[in-house]
Amino acid sequence: MKPIDLALPGVKALTPYQPGKPISELERELGITNIVKLASNENPLGPSPKALEAIVAGLKDLHLYPDGSAFALRQALANHLNVSPNQITLGNGSNDVLEMVARTFLSDSSEALFSEHAFAVYPIVTQASGAKGVVAPCHDGSQGPKYGHNLDAFQQRITPNTKIVFIANPNNPTGTFLGRESLYRFLLNLPDHCLAVIDEAYFEYVDNDDYSNAVEWLNELPNLIVTRTFSKAYGLAALRVGYAVSSPEIADLLNRVRQPFNTSSLAQDAARAALSDRNYLELSIAINNQGLKQLEQAFRQRGLEYIPSVGNFITFDVGRLATSVYEALLHEGVIVRPIANYGLPNHLRVTVGNQDQNRVFIQALDRVLGL
């Protein structure tokens, strides 16, 4: 018997998550330098200076295991979010927390529900747990934002076997979001056997009066889990720090399956320092707002359709299969993200960089498209 025959059926059928191409890989492949990577929604500002100071200060203790409970970071997050520390579960990135949720609540007799064009990790953790993934079609633009989550379609697909509803707000890779009232009403009407996971990885970037802070609903909605990350606006993608906020009861269950020491000492210290650096966060948001306008204007001027985004990325339509455009951009030293695996074969997703990075991308795109 081959090893693959011993694996769980869901795992055997999985397609692994494909991250954005690393700069070092492109350097090896093409022998080019001065590469601009706009593929993974990373913060172009780099890490907070306070986070760097915290890392340096912690280097002397590398021989020691981290605090497995991450007491100081959970306390800092609790103060920041106005919740109790026992409502917080830390993860090695928010992907780790999403997997904990699936391992805790899904089985081969249950279903998880998520939107068309939603974050690829939802179907991965669902399938790996043996559960059935159910896809709700997105809006077609006639009754809601095109490519956005369609909550009516979600409601129609909830069954007695639905244990988890994954909602990315805003959604990656489309950048769309759900308004406060419609999302709250949907969550309020979920059946008791169903948990809602609101993935707010891009929460800090959103500047819209109709956008919700789902953490504020935790006291009213006992089956709600909110996930966030330090990888985006806080600029700590390499350190992998994410977290879930939930009821103490759910947090206790998640912490039962959480691996010991799943966040390192340096990651905990850096995250706590970044959380305290308000000036850094405000600058990150300002650079992103400027960059979004820069890219939107460029797409409009070139007649390229794009999906309006509230995150730190924007998805645009190249008018044909996007693979060749993606490959050509690589030869120009620009890495973006092809998203055919999200059901959008004619689209590319580009991270919002700083002004110079955005300019390099736009100029490279002009050369590739012959504009």
N, C-alpha and C positions, 0 to 999 in steps of 0.2 A: 504493500500500500504506500502510495506517495504522500509526502507531507501535506500537499494541498487537499488530499482526500480526508484528512483529519480535521481540517478547519471548519468553522461554522459556515453554513450555506451563505449567510449574508456577507461574511467577510470574503469568501471566495469570489463573489460577484462584484465586489467593490472596485471602483476606479479611484486610486489615491488622489488626494487633494494636490493640485498643481499650483505652487506659489509662483509669484513673479520671478522672472529670470534674474539671478544675481549678477551684479556688475562683474565680479571675478570670472564668472562663467563666460560672459560675452567677450571679455578680454582674452581668455584662453582660446575661444572659438575663432575670433576674427582678428586678434592681435591689434585691437584699437584701444585708444585711451581717451580720457576726457569724456567718459560716458555719462549721460544723464538718465538716471533711473526714475521713471514715473509710473511704476507698475504695481506698487504694493501699498499705496495710501500711507506712506511714511511722512513724517513731519520734516519739511525742508529746512526748518530752523535748527535741526539738531537737538540734542538733549538740553534740558535746563542746566545752567551753570551750577545751581544748587544741587542738582542730582549728581553732577560730576564730582563736586566736592564731597558729597556723601559717599560716593563709591571709593574715592581715594582714602577717605578716613576709615573705611571698612576693610581695606586690603590687609591690614595687619591681623585680621581675625579669620583669614581664609581656612585655617586649620580646624575651625570650630563649625559644628553643625549650626544651621540657622535656627531661630526660634520657630518650632513647628507650628505654633499657634499664631505666629505673626501678630503678637499682642499689640505692639506699638502701631503698626500699620492699620490694623483693624480699628483701633481706637481713633486714629486720625481720620479714617474714612467715616466712622460713625459720627464724629463731630462735624465733618464736612457735609454729610448727607442728612443729619438730624435723625439718625436711627440708633439702635442699640448695637454694640459690637457682636452680640450673639445672632444678629441677622445677616452677618457677612460671611461669605465663603470665598476664600482666595483660590485663584487658579494660576497655572503656568500659562498665562494668556487667557483671554475669555473663551477660546476654543476648548481649553481644558475644563472649564466650568460647564460648557454645553455638553461635553462628553459625560461629565459627572451626572448631569440631569438625566441624560438618556440611560446611563447604567443604573440609576436609582429607580426610575419610574417606567421604563419600557421593557417589554418582553415580546416573545414571538406571538403572543395573543393580542397585542395592542397595536395601535396606530398613532402616528405622529403626522400632524398637518402643517404644511408650509406653502408659501406662495410660489407660483411660477416666477422664474428669474430671481429667486431668493438665494441667500448665502449658501455656498456649496457644502458647508459643514453640517447643515441640518439633515440632508439626506444621508450623509456619510455616517453620522453617529446613530441615526435611526436604523439604517441597514445593518450596521455592525452589531447592534443590540438584538437583531432578529426581528424587529418590529416592521410593520408595513408603513411606508411613506406615502402620504396622500397629497397630491398637488392641487392647489386651488388656482384656477386661471386668474391672471392679473386683469386689470382694467384695460379695455381696448380704446379708451379715450372718449367714449360716448357718454358715460355716466360717472367718470372719475378720471384722475390723471393717468394718461397712457403709461402703461408698464407699472403702475402703482398697485399695492395690495388691494384686493377686492374683498371686503369683509362679508358681503352678502354671499359670495362664492365660498368663503370659509364656513359660514354658518350652515350652508346647505350640505356640507361634507362632514359635519360632525356626526359621529355615530356613537353607540354605547362603548365601542372599542377605542375611541379617541382618548388618549391619555395626555398628550402634549400638543399644544399649538405654538409653533415658533413664528414670531413676528419680528422682523428687523425694522427698526424705526429710528433713523432712516434706513432704507434698504441698500445693501450692497449687492449688485453693482449698478442699480438704476439711480440711486440718489433720491428717490421719492420718499415721502413720509405720509403718515396718517394724522389727520387732525385730532385734536384733543377730545372733542365731544363724541365723534364717531368711534374712536378707539375705546374710550371709557364705556360707552353704551354696549359695545361688543363684549368687553371683558365682564361687565356686570351680568350679562345674560348667558355666560358660559355655564354649562352643567357642572355639578359638583365633582364629577369623576374626571374632569379635564383641567390640567395645569396650563397656564399661559406663560410663555417665556418671551419677554420683551427685550430684544437685543438692542441696546443703545450704545453700540461701540463708537458712534460718531456724535453722541449727544452734545458734546461741548461746542461743536462747530455750528449747530443749528441756530439760526437767528430768524425766527418766525413766531409771531404772536399766537398762532394756532397749534404750535408744537407743545407736546405734553412732557412733563417730568413724571414718569411712571412710578418712581420711588414714592411719590406723595400719595399713591393709592394703596400702598401695602396694608395699611390698617383696615381698609374697607374690603380688600380683596385677598382673602387668605390663600388662594391658589395661584398667586402671582409671583413670578420670579423675574427680576430685572438684572441684566448682565451689562457690564461696562468694562473698559480696558484702559490701560496706561500706554498702549502701543501707538495711539493716533495723536490726539491733541497734546498729550504729555510727552511725546517723543522718546518713548522707552521700548520700542518694538523689540530690540535685541535682548532685553532682559526678561520679557515674557511675564507680565503681571496683569491679570484680569481678576474680576470679582463678580459675585452674584450678591444681590440684596433680596431678601425674602422674609417670610415669617421665621421666627426662631425654630419652629418645628421643622420646616423644610430645610433650613440651614443645618440643623442637627443631622438630618438624613444625608444631606450632601457631604457633610464632613465625615460621615462614616465610610464613604467610598473614596474620599480624597486621599491621594498618596501622601505619606509623611514627607515633610520638607519639600513640598512641591513649588515653593518660591524660595529663592536663595536669599542669603543675608544681604548681598549687594542689591538685589532687586527690591527687597523690602525697604531698605534704607533710601534708595534712589526714588522709589515711588512716593515715599513719605515726604522727601524733600521737594519733589516736583509738585506734589499736591499743595505745598505751602508757597510755591512761587507764582503768585497771581500775575505779576508783570510778564512772565514768560508765557503763561496761558493766553493773556490778552494779546500779546504780540503774535502768537501762533494763529489766533482767530483772525486778527487784522490782515496778516499776510494771506491767509486762505480766502478771505472775502475779496481782497484785491485780485488774487489769482483767478478766482472763479469768474469775475467780471472780465478779466483779460482773455480767458479762454472762450467764454461765451461770445464776446465780441468778435474774436477771430473766427469762430465757427459761423456766426451770422454773416460776416463779410464774405466768406467763402461758399455760402449756400449749403453748408453741411448741417443736417438735422442733428440735434442733440437732446438729451433728456435733462430738463432742468433739475439741478441737484442742490441739496442742502448739506452735503458732506464735504470731504476734502478730495473729491474726485468728480469726474464728469464723463459720461458715456455718450459717444457720438457715432453716427451712422456714416460709413464711408461709401455707401451706395453700391457695394458689391461684397463678395466674400472678403473678409477683412484679413485673412491669413497673409496674403501677399503684401498688403500694406504694412502689417506688423513686421514681417521679415525685412522689408525694405527699410523700415525705420531702424531696425537693429543695425543695418549696414551704415546708417547715418549716425550711429552712436546714441540712439534714443530707445529706451526700453519702455513700452507701454504694456497693456494687458489685453490679449485677445480673450473674448468671452463667449466663444461658440459653445463651450460647455455649460453656459448659463442659458442656452437657447437663443442667443443673440449673435448669429454667425456673421452678420454684416456690421457689427459694432466693435469698437475698441473702447476700453476704459483708460483714461489718463488721470493720474494723480495730479492735484494742484501743487505745483512747485513754487519756488520763488520767482520773481519777475524774470530773471535771466534764464532760469531753467524753462519756464513757459515759452519764452522767446525762442530758445534753441529748438524746442519741440515744434513750434508753429512753423519756423523756417524749414525744418526737416520735413514736416508734413507737406509743405508747399512743393518741395523738390520731388517728393515721392508721388504726389498726386498731379504733378505737372501744372501747378497753379501759378 
